[in-house]
Amino acid sequence: MQWKKETIELINSQKVEAQTPIIISASRSTDIPTFYADWFVSRWKAGYLKWTNPFNNVPLYVSFKNTRVVVFWTKNPKPMMKHLDFLDKNIPHYYFQFSLNDYDNEGFEAKVPSVESRIKTFKELSQRLGKKRVVWRYDPLILTDKISIDELLKRVENIGDQLKEYTEKLVFSFVDIGIYKKVENNLKKEQVNYIEWTPSLMNQFAEGLYKLNKNWGLALGTCSEKIDLEKYEIVHNKCIDDDLMIDLFSDDKVLMDFLGVEIKQADLFSDGKVIKTKKLKDKGQREDCGCIMSKDIGQYNTCPHECNYCYANASKEIAKKNYQLHLKNPSSESIKGE
């Protein structure tokens, strides 16, 4: 399934063909709320942006004309929070995927604020939007010669104890090193003595998390993981999540029609229920990804968080260089200032 295309008029009066997605992902490939919040708002005001296909370098225009939901992915939404009034007024619906890891001692996320600072930000965002609209991610889980499973669980517990009243879900993933050459190269370059996850280690972590969650009562999910952890009450998550959208935004008929949803109201003879008539899995994602289709508007090699494990940057230097290009032309149609 492809997004519909329409002819739009650019600011310079040129007419071009553009995709008109219902759901925007902002973004798997860079942290738009942290580094490109002002740019995002300026592009939303303009009504479109220019995105470049990373596989063939062909530019593509994306129009926000039909957009009903924006899913923000971030490690630090603080710079976007000054725009929340604008988002509330101009975007029909949105929610945040907030990755809040603890690698402060190791410096694996060099430009990310401290854990305690991000916990404070998480609480502020949740109080503003509601806890369903701020999903906690511990992504990815990394084992090293100095970070054991017990140590990881200790760090997760510290954060979870503070966030349990401010979210309803924890999503996590086990770092993939062998299958992502960029990740392997970046970790080796930083001399990180990592340990590859095995099914046995994954189960050991999941069991520990299951015990911690007895105190939290959160929904638990994995992101793009093949392993079955249902015996620990851990499901395969959908980060671009039609079920969450139905829960939060069911009064949006346009969105519900797109999702193929029919909502049967309860009456004297039957309980109410939701009937889904479409399968909207995003075929452009990994096989084990549960997300429904969306249009991602980020670009690889543009996130300057300087995370050692990053799969979206070939190197920290390239990402910093592209961010500087953006800063020279922050109102450009494209994220890199081109």
C-alpha positions in Angstrom: 0.0 0.0 0.0 1.4 3.4 -1.0 0.4 6.8 0.2 -1.8 8.8 -2.2 -0.1 11.5 -4.2 -1.3 15.0 -5.0 0.1 18.0 -6.8 1.1 20.8 -4.3 2.5 24.3 -4.8 5.8 25.1 -3.2 6.7 28.4 -1.7 8.4 29.4 -4.9 5.1 28.7 -6.8 6.6 25.6 -8.5 4.1 22.7 -8.7 5.3 19.2 -7.7 3.9 15.8 -6.9 3.9 14.9 -3.2 2.9 12.0 -0.9 0.1 12.8 1.4 0.5 10.3 4.4 -2.1 9.9 7.1 0.6 8.9 9.7 4.0 10.6 10.0 6.9 9.1 11.9 9.3 11.8 13.2 11.6 9.9 13.2 13.3 6.5 13.4 16.4 7.9 11.7 17.1 11.1 13.6 15.9 12.9 16.8 13.6 15.6 15.4 12.2 16.8 18.8 15.8 17.4 20.1 17.6 18.9 17.2 15.0 19.8 14.6 12.0 21.0 16.5 12.0 24.5 15.1 12.5 23.1 11.6 9.6 20.7 12.0 7.3 23.5 13.1 8.4 25.7 10.2 7.8 22.9 7.7 4.4 22.2 9.2 3.5 25.8 8.8 4.6 25.6 5.2 2.6 22.5 4.7 5.3 20.2 3.2 8.9 19.1 3.3 11.5 17.6 1.0 12.8 14.1 1.9 15.6 12.2 0.2 15.4 8.4 -0.3 18.5 7.0 1.3 18.8 4.1 -1.1 18.7 6.0 -4.4 19.1 9.7 -3.4 15.9 10.6 -5.2 14.1 13.6 -3.5 10.5 13.2 -2.6 8.0 15.8 -1.4 5.8 15.0 1.6 2.6 17.1 2.2 0.9 17.3 5.6 -2.5 18.0 4.0 -4.0 14.6 5.0 -1.9 13.9 8.1 -3.9 12.8 11.2 -1.2 11.4 13.5 2.4 12.3 14.1 4.6 9.9 16.2 7.6 11.6 17.7 10.7 9.5 18.6 13.2 11.2 20.9 15.8 10.9 23.7 15.2 14.5 24.8 11.9 16.2 23.9 12.7 19.3 25.9 13.4 21.5 22.8 10.1 20.5 21.4 8.1 21.2 24.5 8.1 25.0 23.8 6.0 24.1 20.7 3.4 22.0 22.5 0.7 24.7 22.2 1.4 24.9 18.4 1.2 21.1 18.1 -2.0 20.9 20.1 -3.6 23.6 17.8 -2.3 22.4 14.5 -1.7 18.6 14.5 -4.8 16.5 14.9 -3.1 13.9 17.0 0.4 13.0 18.3 2.2 11.0 20.8 5.9 10.4 21.9 8.2 7.4 22.0 10.7 8.6 24.6 13.9 6.6 24.8 15.2 7.0 28.4 18.3 4.8 28.9 21.0 4.9 31.6 24.4 4.9 30.1 25.6 8.0 31.9 28.7 6.3 33.5 29.8 4.9 30.1 29.1 8.0 28.0 27.4 5.8 25.3 25.1 8.7 24.6 27.5 11.5 24.8 25.3 14.5 24.1 22.2 13.3 25.9 21.3 15.1 29.2 21.7 13.2 32.5 19.2 10.4 33.5 17.7 12.5 36.3 17.2 15.5 34.0 15.4 13.3 31.4 13.3 11.7 34.1 12.1 15.2 35.1 11.4 16.0 31.4 9.5 12.8 31.0 7.3 13.6 34.0 6.6 17.1 32.7 5.7 15.8 29.3 3.4 13.1 30.7 1.6 15.6 33.0 1.0 17.8 29.9 -0.1 15.1 27.4 -1.3 12.2 29.6 0.6 9.1 30.4 -0.8 7.1 27.5 0.8 9.5 25.0 4.3 9.2 26.4 5.8 5.7 25.9 8.9 4.8 27.8 11.6 3.0 25.7 14.8 1.5 27.1 16.3 1.1 23.7 18.7 -0.6 23.2 19.8 -2.8 26.1 23.6 -3.2 25.9 25.7 -5.8 27.7 29.4 -5.2 28.1 32.3 -6.5 30.2 31.2 -4.0 32.9 27.4 -4.0 32.4 25.9 -7.3 33.4 22.2 -8.3 33.3 21.9 -7.6 37.0 23.4 -4.1 36.5 21.1 -3.4 33.6 18.1 -4.5 35.6 19.2 -2.2 38.5 19.3 0.8 36.1 15.9 -0.1 34.6 14.5 -0.4 38.1 15.7 3.0 39.1 14.0 4.6 36.1 10.9 2.5 36.3 10.3 3.3 40.0 10.2 7.0 39.1 8.2 6.7 35.9 5.6 4.1 36.9 2.9 6.8 37.5 3.8 8.7 34.3 3.5 6.1 31.5 1.6 2.9 30.8 4.1 1.1 28.7 7.8 0.1 28.6 9.2 -1.0 25.2 12.7 -2.4 24.9 15.1 -4.0 22.4 18.3 -5.9 22.7 21.1 -4.2 20.8 21.7 -5.8 17.4 25.5 -5.7 16.6 26.3 -8.5 14.3 23.6 -7.7 11.7 24.4 -4.0 11.6 27.9 -3.3 10.4 27.6 0.4 11.3 26.8 -0.5 14.9 29.7 -3.0 15.1 32.1 -0.5 13.6 31.0 2.3 15.9 31.3 0.2 19.0 34.7 -1.1 18.1 35.9 2.4 17.2 34.9 3.5 20.8 36.6 0.4 22.2 33.3 -0.9 23.8 33.8 -4.5 24.9 30.2 -5.5 24.1 28.6 -8.9 24.7 26.2 -10.3 22.1 22.8 -11.2 23.4 21.8 -14.8 23.2 18.3 -16.3 23.7 19.4 -17.5 27.2 20.5 -14.0 28.2 17.3 -12.5 26.8 15.2 -14.8 28.8 17.3 -14.1 31.9 16.7 -10.3 31.5 13.0 -10.8 30.7 12.5 -12.8 33.9 14.1 -10.1 36.0 12.0 -7.4 34.2 8.8 -9.4 34.8 9.6 -9.4 38.6 10.2 -5.7 38.6 7.0 -5.0 36.8 5.0 -6.6 39.6 5.6 -3.3 41.3 4.9 -1.1 38.2 2.0 -2.7 36.4 3.2 -1.5 33.0 2.4 -3.1 29.6 5.7 -4.6 28.4 6.8 -5.0 24.8 9.8 -5.7 22.6 10.7 -3.7 19.6 11.5 -5.7 16.4 12.6 -8.8 18.4 11.9 -12.4 17.1 12.2 -14.0 20.5 8.9 -15.1 22.2 8.8 -13.7 25.8 5.0 -14.1 26.4 5.6 -16.3 29.5 6.9 -13.1 31.1 3.9 -11.2 29.9 6.0 -9.3 27.3 4.4 -8.9 23.8 5.7 -7.9 20.4 5.1 -4.2 20.3 3.9 -1.9 17.6 5.5 1.5 18.0 3.4 3.0 15.2 0.4 1.6 16.9 -3.1 1.4 15.5 -4.4 -0.1 18.8 -3.1 3.0 20.7 -4.6 5.3 18.1 -7.9 3.6 18.4 -7.8 3.9 22.2 -6.8 7.6 22.1 -8.3 9.0 18.9 -11.4 6.9 18.2 -13.5 10.0 17.6 -11.5 10.8 14.5 -13.6 9.2 11.7 -11.1 9.9 9.0 -8.3 8.2 10.9 -10.6 5.3 11.9 -11.7 4.8 8.3 -8.0 4.7 7.2 -7.3 2.1 9.9 -10.2 0.1 8.8 -11.9 0.3 12.2 -15.6 -0.2 13.0 -16.5 0.6 16.5 -19.6 -1.3 17.7 -21.2 0.5 20.6 -22.5 -1.5 23.6 -26.3 -1.9 23.8 -28.8 -4.0 25.7 -27.9 -7.1 23.7 -24.1 -7.0 23.3 -20.9 -5.6 24.6 -19.1 -2.9 22.6 -16.1 -4.0 20.5 -13.6 -2.8 17.9 -13.6 -4.5 14.5 -10.4 -4.1 12.3 -10.8 -4.8 8.7 -7.4 -3.8 7.3 -3.9 -5.2 7.8 -1.6 -2.1 7.6 1.8 -3.6 8.6 4.7 -1.4 7.4 6.4 -3.6 4.8 9.3 -1.3 4.6 10.4 -2.2 8.2 12.2 -5.3 9.5 10.3 -8.6 9.4 9.8 -8.6 13.2 8.6 -5.0 13.4 5.0 -4.7 14.3 4.5 -1.1 13.2 1.7 -0.1 10.9 2.6 2.0 7.8 3.7 5.5 8.2 5.9 8.0 6.4 9.2 8.6 8.1 10.5 12.2 7.5 13.9 11.9 9.1 17.3 11.4 7.3 20.2 9.1 8.3 23.5 10.7 9.3 21.8 13.7 10.9 21.6 12.9 14.6 24.3 14.5 16.7 23.5 12.7 20.0 26.8 10.8 19.5 25.5 7.5 20.7 28.1 4.8 20.3 25.7 2.2 19.2 23.8 4.2 16.6 22.6 2.4 13.5 21.4 5.6 11.8 24.8 7.3 11.5 27.8 6.0 9.6 29.9 8.1 12.0 29.6 10.8 14.6 31.7 13.1 12.4 29.3 12.8 9.4 26.3 13.4 11.6 27.9 16.6 13.2 28.8 17.9 9.7 25.2 17.4 8.4 23.8 19.1 11.5 26.1 22.1 10.9 24.7 22.3 7.4 21.2 22.4 8.9 22.1 25.2 11.2 23.4 27.3 8.3 20.0 27.0 6.6 17.4 26.0 9.3 14.4 27.0 7.3 15.2 24.8 4.3 12.7 22.4 2.8 15.0 19.5 3.8 16.4 18.5 7.2 20.0 18.8 6.0 19.6 22.4 4.8 19.9 21.5 1.2 
